[in-house]
Amino acid sequence: MTNAQEKMNIVIVGHVDHGKSTVIGRLLSDTGSLPQGKLEQVKLDCERNAKPFEYAFLLDALKDEREQGITIDTARCFFKSAKREYIIIDAPGHIEFLKNMISGAARAEAALLIIDAKEGIQENSKRHGYLLSMLGIRQVAVCVNKMDLVDYSQKTFEHIQKNYTEFLAQIGLKPKFFVPIAAFKGENMIHPAESMKWYEGPSILGVLDGFEKAPSVEKRPFRMPVQAVYKFTEQHDERRIVAGRVESGAIAVGDSVVFLPSHKRSEIKTIEGFQAAARTAVSAGYSTGFTLKEQIYINRGEIMCKAADILPLVSTLLKVKIFWMGKSPMVLEKEYKLKLGTAKVPVTLKAIHKVMDASELRKTEKKMIERHDVAECTLECAWPVAFDLTGDIEATGRFVIVDQYDIAGGGIVMEMVEDQQSSVREQVALREEKWDASMIGADERQNRYGHGPKLVLLTGPVGVDKKSIAKQVEKSLFDQGLKTYFLGIGNLLRGIDADIDRHKKSRREHVRRLGEVGNLFMDAGLIVLATASNLDDDELRLLQEILRRESMLIVNVGTNHFREGAIDLQLDEKASVAENVLKTLALIQS
């Protein structure tokens, strides 16, 4: 028995002018899915303007774009067959498709790929095939359109079928069907075409109905990238609401949750909605908010997970497959932005393992990734990011790369690469899991103190005066009534670190303990002024693993040897202490 409410997302891709919009317009028209009178209205408008009618105009009319004559954005169209309801996503070109990897196109369960019978296989036909393969969309049908322009030639159809099948086989993609169609005339769209009796397969609608529905994402581990944390103060409303869109799984009031990559833990107290009835459970597809039993400091970009589920991976190193669309090549060591879920993290290209031209599938030996290349490479994030492998959970296993302000590339996570902080990360995860929380909540401390916790780390070469700046900043904050403390690493060396043998290259352990002591003071709600000389990028990453980057302000005094974007404030060692104190205070209060 057919479930009349079953829905399926289909994405339409293909080279420009190969007939994507015509295919969609014809499906809308022939299944009776257009608003009443829309077809007649568009035909009448064409007559008035002495313009030949095109079924593509139906789609454009629905989006108020007909005057431009082009499809400029992703459109969602709905129609029904006897079997199910379809949501068709029309991606106008590979760059738009790429940009929508993490939204509409990312949730496509199957694809129609359109090729013009007369023009044949184009470069974009191959690139779109590669993108479908990268996105893990395995249910694909190839529609050889405009067969009327080649006199319904079986030979032409079979030539395209043979060549394109061979190409797709190289990227592990096997189409379910090749269908010869003439979309404008409606041939092989809904019913078999008299003009192509040599073809014995299903029509386009038959192909769609033959696609298998993907397993429900509700049955997968729970994932909700944190979009924002809202706090309401009016009328003594003390709720702190963690908001986002549930990408997979389900969760209920009372469930234990963990946030990654911070490993902070709590329990669901309530499920909130804007002007909506209270709920006790929520599942994939819902945008919602949660209050937690124990208030914890979390930020946008973390992934909220159910503690009992299989958890995402966390690392600064990701082995990925990337499709590059940037005007400038992607090069080693240049800083970009990685967007995965709601996280936005500085990232660099650490290593290139293999580069291929997506239209030719030729392996090339390159030191950069150029426009339209596909590459297997390793990315290094400035701080840890949580993710899943794309084969496990698509929404948290796909990403885009931003160069300046433009989306320049996108791809999938193939595997996690362990970084130097993996052992520390395990220790931090255990710390957070077993943390014995005070009866005084973080919000209570913040309300009482008038500020949240923060660690301000002053570093720089040995011999450069950092202590004077840190202590003067501490005194200034204290005089303003703030709760603050100076934490010099020298005090740790002669106290909590006294058991460490300094002759066994134990500096890393000194830095780790600095981070853990800082974490204790921050849990007490204090603004901590810490100093440490000669820190390098790896040691800074270690501290950020223990404390989380957004909880820290990093000030460098004197020569700067850190990677780009690693510090928040650069101070001149030749400037006066008073001048540097003012700049540091301005950073803290900004």
N, C-alpha and C positions, 0 to 999 in steps of 0.2 A: 504494500500500500504506500502511495507517494505522500510525503509530507509536503503539503501545499505551502507551508511557511519556510521551507528550506531556502536559503540564500547562498549565492556563490559570487565571489568577486572575480571578474575576468579583466585582464589588461589587454589593450589593443596596441600593437607597435608595428612600425614599418617605415620605410623610406618616404620622404616627403612626396606627395602627389601620387602615391601608390593606391590610395583609395580608402584610408582608414575611416574618415568621416562618412564616406558614402556607405560603407559596410554598416556602420552604426546607425545612420539615418534609415537605411533600408530595414534593419532589424526592428527599430522603433516603429516604423510605419507598418510593416507586414505582420507584426504581432499585436497591432492595435494598442500600442502603448503611448501614443502621442496624445496630448490634450485635444479635446474635441475641437475640430475645425482648424487645427494647426496646419495640417497638410494642405488643405484648400487655401488657407491664408497665404502660405509661402508661395504656392503656385500662382496665386493671383498677383502677389507682389512682383514676381518674376515677369509676368505678362505686362504689368504696368510699366516696368523698367526696361522692357524689351530685352530681358536677360534669360538665357536658357535655364530651365529648372534643373537643379542638382539636389540629390538626396542629402548631400553634405550640408546644404543650406538649412535643413531641419535642425541639425545639431547646432549650427551657428545661430539660428534664430532663437533656440532655447537659451543661448548664452549672450544674446544681444551683441553678437560679433559679426553678423552677416555682412555688414558694410565693408569690413576689412578684408573679407574673402579668405581669411586664414584662421586656423585654429591656434590660439595663443596660450592656452592654459589647459591644465588637466580638467576634464569634464567627467562627471558621473551621471550615467544614464541608467534608467531602470526599465526592465521589461520582464514579462513572464512567459514561460512556456507551460505546457501541460504538466511538466515535471517539477519546476522550481522557479524561483524569482532570481533574476540576475542583476548584479550591479556591474556595469561595464565601465572601466576606466580607460579613457582615451588619452594616451600619452603622446603629445604631438611630436616629440623628437627625443633623441637620446639624452640630451642635457637636461630636459625637463623631467624625463623618466628618472634620471639619476637624482635630481633634486628631490624627487618625491619618493625615493627609496624608503625613507623613514616615515612616510605618511601613506597616501593612497596606494601607490604602486607596490609598496612593501607588503601589503596585505592581499595581493592578488594570489589566487589559488591556481589559476590557469591562464593561458595566454593564446591569443590569436596573432599570428605574425603575417602581415600582408606583403605580397610581392606582386608587382605589376608584370603580367605575362609578356608584354611587349618590351619593357625596359629590362626585365630580367633581374638577376641578383645584383644588388648594389652594395657598396661598402657599408652603408648604414644597415642594410639587411643583415650583414654579418655581425656588425657591432651590436645590434639589438639581440641577435641570437646569443652572443657572448654575455650580454647583460642578463638575459633570462637565465642562462646557466649559472652565472655568478649569484643571482638572487635565489637560486634553488627552486625556481619554478619549473617543474618537470613535466607538467601536463601542457603540452604545446601542440597546436595545430597550425599548419602553414596554409594560408589561403592564397592561391594563385589567381589574382584578380584580373579583370579586363580581358577575359578570354575571348570576348567578342571582337577585340582588336587584332587577334591573331587567327580569326576564322575558326575558333574553337579547336585549335590544333592539338591533338593528343600528343604528337611528337614534341611540340614546344613545352607542353605541361610536363611530360616525362623527363625532358632534358633538365628543366629547372628542379624537378623532384630529385633526380639523380645527383646533380651537382651540390644542391643544398644539403641533402642527406649526408653526403660525404663530408661536407664542411662541419655540420653539427656533430657528427660522430667524433670528430677530433676534440670537441669540448664536452663530450659525455652527454649530449642532448639528443634524444630520439623522439621525433614528433609522433604523436598519436595518429595523425592523419595529414595528408596533403589533399586539399579540396580545390578543384577548378571552379571558379565562380565568375559571374559577370554581375557585380553588385548593383550597378545602375539599373540593369534590366531585371534584377531579382532572381537570376538564374542560379540554382543550387544554394540559395539563401535559406529558404524555408522548405521548399519542395524540390524533388529531383528535376533536372533540366532536360527538356526534350532535345536541346541542341548538343548535349554531351552524353549521349546514351552509352558511349564507350566507358564512362566513369560509373562504377558500381558501388561507390562508397556513400556515406551519409552526407546530407546537406549541412550547412553551417549550424543550423539549429540542432540537428541531430548530433553533430560533434559536441556542441556545448552540453547537451543532455547526457552525453556519454562520459563526460569528465566526472571523476570521482570527487565527492565532497571531502575536503581536508578534515582530519581529526580535530575535534573541538579544542581550542586553546585553553578552555576552562579546565581541562584535565592535565595541563602541564604545570610545572612549578610556578608559584606566584611571583610575578614581577611587576613592580610599579615604579618607574623612574620618577623621582621627586621633582615636580614642577616648581613648587614654591612652598614656603612655610608661612602661614598667616597667623597673626596674633591680634585678638580683639580686646580692646580696653574699655569700651563704653559700657556703662551700666554694670560695672564690676565683672564683666565677662573675661575670664582668665584663660579661655581656650587657646591652645596653640594647635592649629590645624595643618596637618601635612597633606598636601594636595597633589594630585597627578592623575594620569590615565592608567588604568589597569591594563597591561599588555597581555598577560597570560595568568591562568590559574584563578583561584577563588580564595576568599578570606572572610573570617567572621569575627565578631566581637569576642574577645577573650583569647584570640590566637596570639602566640608569641611571634614577634617579628625581629628581624635583624636588618640593619642598613649597611650596605656596602658601597664604597670600600672602607668606611670608618669602623665597621663591626659594632656600632652602637646597637643596643638591644632594649626592647620594651615590650609592651603588650597593648593590643587594640582595646581602647576604652569605649569609643563610640565611632560610628560611621556617619559622616556629615554630608549633606547635600544642600545646594542653594535652592531655597524655597521648595524643598521636597520633603516627603514623609521620611521619618527615621527608618533606617534599615539596620538589620542585624548581620547581614552578609552582603558581599558584593563580588562580582566576577569580571572576567575579561571583557573589555569594550566599554566599561563605565569610567567616566571622569568623576572623581569623588574626592573626599577628604576624610582624614582620620584624626582623632585625638588619641593620645597615648596615656597609659596608666602612669608611667614614670616619664617625666619630661627630660628629654635629652637634646643636645645641640646637634642638629643635622642641617644640611644645606641642599640647595638645588643641585641636581646631578647625581645624588646618591640613588641607589636602587633599593627599594623596600622589598624585602623577601619574607616569606613565612619561614620561621626558624626550623620547622620540621621538614621542609623541602630540601632537595638538592640545591645548593647555593651557587651563585655565579662565580666565575673565576675573577681573581684580582691580580693585577700586575702593572708595571710600567712598560713592559715589553709585550708587543702583540705581533704574531706572524699573521700577515693578512694577504689577501688578493685584492688589488686596487685597480680601478679603471680611471685613467687620468683624462680630465677634460679642460684643464687649465690652459690659459693662453701662454703662460710661461711654464717650462718644464719643472717637474718636482725634483729637487736636488738634495743631496746629502747635507745634513747639518742645518739647513735653513729651518726656521721655526714657522710652523703652520698651526692651525687650530683643528682639533679632532672633535667632532660632535657625534656622540653616541648616546642614544636615549635623550636625556636632558642635560647630560654632562658636556661641558665644553672645556677642553684641556689643551694647553700648548703641547705640540708634538713635533718631533723631527724624524726624518727618514734616516734610520740607523744603518740599514744594509739592504742592498738589492740582490735578490737571489736569482731572479729570472724575469726578463722583459719580453713581451710578445706584442706584435702588431695585431690588434683585435680583428682587423679585416682580412689579414693574410695568415695569421697564426704562425708567423715566422719568429723563432727565438732569436733575439739579438743580444749582443754583448754591449751593454750600455752602463754608463755611470750616472744616468739620469732617467727619469720617466717622462716621456714626451706626450703631447696631445694625442689621444686615441690609443695610447699604449695600455696594455694590461700587464701588471707586474705582480710577482710574488715577492714580498719584502718584509722587513721587520721595522716596525715603528716604535719609537721610544717616547713615552709621555713624560711630561715634567713632574707629574705626581701620579699615584696609582689610580686606575680606573677599573670599575667593575663591568663585566661583560659576560656573555655566553657565546659558545660556538654557534655559528649560524645554523648548523644542522640540528641544534637542540632547541633554541628559541630565536626566531628570526629577528624580532623587534629589538632585542638587546645584543644581537650579533652582527648588525649592520651599522655602518658609520658613513659620514661624509667628511671631507677635508675642505677647510676654508683657507683660501690664500688671500690675504688682505681682507676684503669684504665679500668676495665671490666664492661660491661653492665650486671648487675646482676638480674634485674627484670624489669617489665613493667606493665602498667595497665591503668585504665580509671578513670576519675574524675566522682564521683557519685553526689556529692553536695558540695557547698561552706559552710564553717563554719565561722561564723563571729568571728573576732578576736578583741583584745582590741583597734585596730586602726581604726575600721570601721567608726566611727563617724568622726575621723580626715580625713580619706580618702575621705569622702563625702565633707568635707569642702575644701580639696585641689582640688577636681574635680570642685567644684563651683568656686574656686579662678582662676583656669586655664581657665575655660569657660568664665569668665567675665574679664580676665586680660586685662588691657588697656596698650598695648605695646608702647614702645618708637618708635620714628621715626628712632632711631639709632639701627640697627640690631646687634644681638649677634656677627655675623661674623665681622662686622665693628669694634666693640669694640676690639675683639680679634686681628684683624690685627693692630689696632692702639696701643694696649697695649703690644702686643707680647706674650700674654698668655691668656689662658681661665680662667674662674672663678673656684674657689675651696673653700671648707670650710674644714679647718684643725682643728679638735676638740681634745683638750687635756683634758683628764679626769683622775681621780684617787682619792684616799682617801682624805678626809679633812686633812689639815696639810701638805700635800705634795706639794712642790712648783711647780706649773704649769705655773703661770703667768710669771715668769722670763724667762722661756723657750719660751713661746708664744711671749712675747714682743721682745726678742732678735731675734727670727726668723723673726718677722715682720720687725724689723730694717734692718736685713741683706737683706731681699727681697727688701725693699724700696731702700737701697743703690745700689742694682743692677738695679734699674729703674723700678721695678715691682709695680703695683698698689695693695696696700694691706691695711688691717685694723685690729686692735685688738678689739675683741668683748668679753669683760668680762661679765659673767652673773651677777656679782655684780652691774655693771652699769645699767643693766635692772631692777634689783630689786628696785633700788632707783629712777628709771625713768619710763619707760613704764609699769613696773609691780607694781607701787606704789599703784594702786587701788585694788590689790589683798589682801584679808585678809589672812595673813600667818598662821592663827590658824585654817583654815578649809581644811587642807590637800590639799593645792592648788599647790603643787610642780609640778604636771603634767602640769598645765597651764603655770607655769614659763618655763618649758622645751619647751612646744609648741611655746611660744612666742619667745624663743631663736631661734628656727628653722625658724619661719616666718621672723624675723629680718635678720637672716643669708641669707634667700632666697632673700630679697630685695637687700642686698649688693652684692650677687652673680649675680643678674640680672643686676647690674651696672658693672659687669665684674671684680670684685675684688677677690683677694685671701684673705679670712677671717681667722684670727686666733682666735678661740673661746676657752674659758675655762669653765668647769663646774665640780664640785666635786661630787663624790659618785653616778654617773650615774649607772643604772642597765640595764639589757638586754631590758626590756620593754621600758624604756625611750630612749634607743638607737634606738630601732625599731620605736618609735614615731618620732624621728628626721629624720630617714632615710625615713619615709613616707612623710615627708614634703619636704625633700631636695633631695631624691633619693640617694641610696647607692653609686653609681659610681661617684657622685659629691663630696663625702666626703672622707677625710682621717682621721682615728681614731687612736689617739695616747694615750696609757695608761701609766701613770707614777706611779710606785710603785706596790702594790699588785693588781693582776688581778683577778677579780671575774666574768668576762664575759664568755659567752659560747665560745667554740672553734671556731676559725676563725672569731670572731666578730671584732677584732682590726687589724690594719695594721702595727703597730709598738709598741713594748713594750720597755719602757725606765726604767733604774735603778734609783730609787730615790736617791741612794747614789753616783751616778756619778756626775761629775761637770756639771754645767749649760752649759758651752761651749761644752762639749762632747755631751750632749743631743741635743743641738742646731744643731750641725753638722749632727747628725743622722736624725733629723727631716727634715733638708734642703735636705738631700740626698733622703729621701722618696718623698718629694714634687717634686724634679727635676727628679725622676726616670721615 
